Amino acid sequence: MKILLTGANGYIGMRLLPRLLEMGHEVICAVRDEKRLSIDTQTRSRIQVVEIDFLEAVEANKIPQDIDVAYYLIHSMTSSIADFDEKEAESAHNFNAHLKHTHVQQVIYLSGIVNDTELSKHLSSRKNVEDILYQGDFHLTVLRAGIIVGSGSSSFEIIRDLCEKLPVMVTPKWVLTKSQPIAIRDIIKFLTGVLGNEQTYDQSFDIGGPDVLTYKDMLHKYAKVRGFKNWILTVPVMTPKLSSYWLYFVTSTSYKLAVNLVDSMKMEVVAKDNRLQQLLGIETHTYEEAIDMAFEKIEQNLVVSSWKDSIASGQVKEDLEKYIQVPKYGVLKDVKQLEVTDKEAVLDNIWRIGGETGWYYGNWLWKIRGFLDKLNGGPGLRRGRTHPDKIFPGDALDFWRVLFADKKAKRLLLFAEMRVPGEAWLEFKIDDQNILHQVATFRPKGLKGRLYWYSVLPFHYFIFGGMIRNIAKS
């Protein structure tokens, strides 16, 4: 089949793509920015890519007419608190308009379980998108899921952060809300199982794992799987805003996502039936098995995708292309150069920077800077990095965003998403003379920006100097 995969650079899309290729399908990936499609060159050679922003005016013939099936995996929950529902509705309408020019037979939409009369804004938006897609000129199959557990998923990473960092938790009463988690491996089975299956046309199905658990149960079971104990105290009163701040400061989630998650966590998310599971003959994994499988991937450095790499997890909302040209005028710079003997080893060091590796010098100072950034509403250092030694344009890397990463060109360019009164770039490059160039560029905004730069200049002298020396060691 010829398949259109929207949201191809998202958490689910990155997991679904290799499976579709394994099944022998021809895949067209629809992304806003082709340069941000974080896949290896071998996979890239096997797919077609089209650049489409479903929030922009519809242009005819952007999608090949002969597609058979399309996956709709577009969500905006991490991008906004106030108007994400309006954006999701607009995207769905534009998606329908794009597909009018094609011969598509089936659209598969991954939504959220909606079984409360009073829905959260997030779940209400998902249901609204479902209703809009049902108006399209195609057969729609909707899969409604709750919490998705897998390496790199937002739900798993939040639970992981809470349990690993807080052996004793004082929690809001929504931790007693019931949910039905499902393993990412099972999500992919359902997404591919309904592909071209006429018995699933024009229907919506709830899907979930075998366990119905409260969030408190999930936190305790996580600790049990990991081999330690945790204590959870529930308080009757904790405002949604305070709950959101609690999630934001303790975990790696963004504040916008925390607000939307807290809003949804008050609602029970339990599958009404298992019709689809019986129809497809899928045996789902337990919550504890899902955690075990997630850690297998983490320990083997095989995490395929992470929600943290979403552009919406940081501060930059515009096209990354806007920042890829580092300005030369009106900027302040810290320039370091050092001759290296083993270019490949040094490049490996550069490609491992951040995350668990750290920043090669004064890591405790970087952690303090990350903590201060978190207090100021920035991402801090908790996003880490998805792969220990692979970097793709668009990836999140602590409080930086990768703009350019090319080992053959021997160049890595990062853009700061921390809260600063200006714009900042950090570049590493090895030239033909075996000289390692490390350049920090800052374009200040007004007097405040200049005062900020000069106030941290003494720290730059030690941090950037030590960093280039340690990176240069082979």
N, C-alpha and C positions, 0 to 999 in steps of 0.2 A: 504493500500500500504506500501511497504518497501522503505523508503526514506533516501537518503544520504544527509546530511546537511553540506556543507563545510562553513567555516567561522562562525562556530556555536558560537564562543565566541565573535563575532563582534556585532556591534550595531543592524544591521538588523537580524542577526541570532538569537540573544537572544530574539528578539520580535517574530520571526517566530516559534521558537521551541515550546513554550507552545500552540500556536494555532494548530500546526500540531498534537500534542498529544491530544488536545481537540477533534479533528476530528477523532481520533481513529487510526491514522497511527503509524506504527513502524518506529522509527527514529534512524539512525546511525549518530552520530556527528563526523565529521572529524576535529581534532584540532592538532596544533603543539605540545601542551603540555597539557596532560590530567589534570594536577594539576591546570591549569589556567581556567578550565571550571567553571565559576562562577554561579553555580546553587545550589539549595537546595537539601538535601539528598533524598527527596521524588521524585523530578524530575529525579535526577541522577539514581534512581533505575528503572526508566521506559525507559531508553535509553541505547543504546550501544555506546561505544566510541572507535574510532580508532585514533591513533597518526600518522599523515602524514604531512610532510613538502613538499608542492608541488614545492618547489625550489630545492629539492634534487633529486638524481637519483631515477628512478622509480623501485619499488620492486613489483613483481607480487603477487597477492592474498592478498594485504593489505586491499582491500575493498571486502565485501561479494559479491559473484557472483549474488545472487538473488535479487538485488535491482531493483526497478521499475522506480524510478525517482531520479534525483540528482539536488540539488540547488547549483549553482556556485555563491558564495558571497565573492569571494576573491579579495581584492583590495590592492594596495601597495602605494597609493598616499601619505600617511603620513610618509612613511619610508624613502623616498629619494627625492632629487630634480633632480639629474642628471640621474639616471638610473632606476627609478621606472617603466618606460614603458618596459624596457628590462625584468625586474623581472615579470611584469604582463604577458608578452608574454610567458616566460619560464614556469610560473605556468599553463597557459592554455594548452600548449603543453603537459606538464606532466600529467595534469588532463585527457586529451584525452587518453593518454597512459594507465593510471590506469584503465579507464573505458572500455578499449578494452577487459579486462578479466572478464567483467560482462555482465549481460543480460539487462542492463538499456534501457528503451524505450524513456525516455524524460529527457532533461536537461533544467533547467530554470535559466536564467542568468539575473541579475539586472545590467543594464548598464546606461549610461548617454545619454540624448538627443543630437543628432548630426545633426544639420540642418544649419550649416555654411560651406561654401566651404573651408574656412581657419580655421581649428580646433586648439584649444589649445592642448598642449602636453597631458594633462589629458584626454580630450575627444577623441583625436586621439588614445590614448592607449586603451581606452574602446572599440572603434570601431575595433581596431586591434584584441583585445581579442575576440570580437564577430565573426570576420572572421575566427579566429583559431578554435573556438568552432564549427562553421558550418562544419568544416572538420571532426568532430568526427563521430563515428558509432552510432548515436542516432538522435532522433528528437529534434531540438533546439527551445526553445521559449525565445525570448529576450524581456524584459521590459525595456524601456528607460525612465528614470525619471530625473527631474531637482533637484531643492532644496527640500530636505525632512525636513518637520517641525514636530518636536516632542520632548518631554522631553529627553534631553541627546544627541540629534543629533548635529553634529558640526555646521550646518547652524543656527539652533535655538539658540545655546549657544553663537555664535558669534554675532548674532543680539541682543540677550539679553544683552550681555556685552556692546556693543556699545551704546545701548539706555539707559541702566540703569546708565552708568558711564559718558556719554557725552551728556548733554542736548543740547549743541551746538557743531556741528561737521563741520570740514573743510574736505571735502571728494574729492577723485579723480573722474574724469568724468565717470569711469565705474559704478558709482552708478545709472547712467541713462540707463544702459543696461536692457533689458526686460528679465524676467524669468517667469516660471509658477510653483510656489511652490505646493507641494502636501503633505498632512498629512500622517504621518507614519501609521496611522490606515488604510488609503486607500491603501498604499503600500502593507500592509499585505493582504488586501482583493484581490488585483490583483495577488499577489504571490500565494495565495491559489486558486484563481478562475481559473487559467490556469492549475492547477495541473491535469494531466491526460486528459485534454481537447484536443481532436484530432483536433478541429477546429483552435487551436493555434499552431499546430506543424509547424516547419520550417518557422516561421515568426517572424518579429521584430515589436513591437508596441511602440508608444510613449504614455506615461501616464502622466497626470498632473491634478491639481485641476482646479476649474472653473475660477480662477483669473489669468490674465496676468498682471504682475506688474513690475515696475522697482525696483531696490534695494532700491532706495530712497523712493518709495511708501511703501515698506515693513517695512522700519525703522519708517516711520510716522504711519503706521497702527498698528505696535507693540505698540508705545507710546499711541495711542488712546485706544487700548484694555486695557492697563495698567493704563489708567486714568491720563496721563500727556502729556505735549507738548514737542516737540523737534524741533530744528532749524538746518537745514542742508545747508551748503554753499558748492557749487561745484566749484573747481578750474580746469582750463583747463589743467594744467601741473602738473602731479605728477608721477614720474617714477615708474615702476613696483616694483623696489627694495624698494623705499621709501614707496609705498603702502603696501608692505609686512611687513616692519618694523612697520608701523602704526597699522596694524591688530595684529601683534605679541605682541606689548607692551600694547595695549588697551584691548585685549581679552585674553581668556585662550588658544587660539590655539597655536600649535607649529610653529616655524619659517618655517619648511619644508612644513607643510600643508598650511601656509599663502602664501608662494610663489606659490604653485600649484593652490590655490584658486584664487589668483589675476590673474594668467594666464588664468583661465577659465572664470572669471567674465567679461572679455571683449567681450565674445561671447554671443549672444542671445540664450536662452534655452527655446524654446516654442514648445509645442507639435504640430505636423503637423495635426493630426486628433484624433478622439476619437472612432475609430473602436472597440477597445477592451472594452471600457466602455459600449458601446451599446451592444456588444456581451454578456458581463457578467451581464449587468443590474446593474452596480455599480453607485451609486449617491455619488459623491465626495464632500468633505467638503471645505468650503472657507478658505482662509488664516487666517482670523480672528477667525474662528471656530477652526482651527488647533492650534492656540496660546492658546485659552481658554482651549482646551483639554489638552495641554501640561502642563499648570499651575494646572489643576485639579490633574494630576499625581504628580506634584512637591509638592503641598500643602498636599496631602495625603501620601507623602513619598512612592510613588509607581513607582518610576523611575526604569524600568527593566534593562536598559542598557545605557551606555554612551560611546561616542567615546573616552573620555579621558582615559578610562581603556585600550585602545589599547596599546600594548607594544611599538608601534612606537611613542606614544605621549611623551615618555621620552628619557633618555640618554642610557639606557641599551638595546643593540640589541642582545646580546647572550641569550642562554638558562638561565632562572632564576635559574635552578637547580645548576648552577655553583656557585651561591652566597649563597646558603642556609646553607652551613657549615661555621659558623663564625670562622675566623682564630684565633689561640691562640698565635702565635709567630710573632714577628715583628710588633706588633700593640700597639696602645695607647688606654687606656680605661678610662671611667668615670663610676664608679660603685656606685649605690645607693641601699640601702635595707631598708625596713620598714615593721613592723608587721601590719597586717590588721585584722579587726574584722569581716567584712562581705565580704567574697570572691566574692560572686555573684555580689554584688553592685559595687565592685572595678573592676571586669571584665567588667561590663556594662560601667563603665567610660572609661576603656581602649578601648573598642570596639566603643566608640563614638569619639575618639580622631581625631583631624584635622577637616578640612572643617569648617562648621558653629560653631561647638563646640570650635575649637581652640586647643591650646596645654597646657591648664591648668595653664600656668604661663608666664608672659611677652609676651603676644600675639603681642604687638606692636613691640617687638624685632624680633619675628618671621616674622612679615610683612616686616620689614626692610631687614631681611635676604632674604626673598623671592623676594623683589624688586631688591636687588643687584644681586641675581641669574638670574633674568630675564634680567637685563642689560648685564650680562655675557653670555647670550645665553642659560640659563637653563630654566626649566619649571616654576620656581617660585611657588607661592602658589595658583595660579588662577585655577588649575585643581580641587581643592577641593576634594570631594569624592561623589560617586554615591548614596550610601545609608547612612542615618544618624546613623544607629546602626548595620549594617551588613558589614562584611568584608570577602572577598574571596581572596585566593592567586592570585597574578597577578594584583589586583586592583591598580589603582593610588590613592595615598593619599597625597594631596598637592605635595610637591617635593620628596615624598618617593614612593617606590613600595613595595607592600605587598608580602613577600616571604613565610611566614607561618602564618596561622591564624586558631587556633583550640581552641575553648572555653573549650572543655572537657579536653584538655591537659593544659589549662590555660596559653597559650603562644601565643604571637604575635611578629613576627619578620619583621622588615622593612629594606629596603635597599635604600640608598640615591641616588636620581637621580639629585640632585643639582650639580652645577659645583664646584668641590673641587679637590685639588691636591692629590687625593688618593681615597680610598673606605671607605664608612661609613655604619654602621649597628646600628639600635636601637631596643633593645629587651625588652619586658615586660614579666615577668613570675611569677606566684604564686606557691610556693612549698607546700609540704604536711604539713609543719609547719606554714602555713599561713604567710609566708614571701614574700613580693612583691620585686622582683628583677628588677631593671631598669639598663640596661647596654648599654652604648654608646661605640661602638668599631670603631676605625679609623686605617686603614692601609695606612700610608703615602707613597707618591711617592717622594723619594729623600728628599733633604734638604728643598725644598719648602713646602712639605707636613708637615714636622715637625714644621717649622716656623708657618704655618697656625694653627696647633693644639694648640701650646702654645700661640699664639696671641688671640685665642678665649677662652682659658681656664678660665679666670676670669668670662666671661659671662656664661660658663657652670656651674660654681659653683652655681650661683643664679638660672639660668633657670632650670637646671636638678633637683636641690634641691627643688625648688618650685613646679615643675611639679609632682614629686613623692608624695609630701605631699598632693597636691590637688587631685590627682588620688586616693589616699588611703582613702579619705573621703567618707563615705558611706551615 
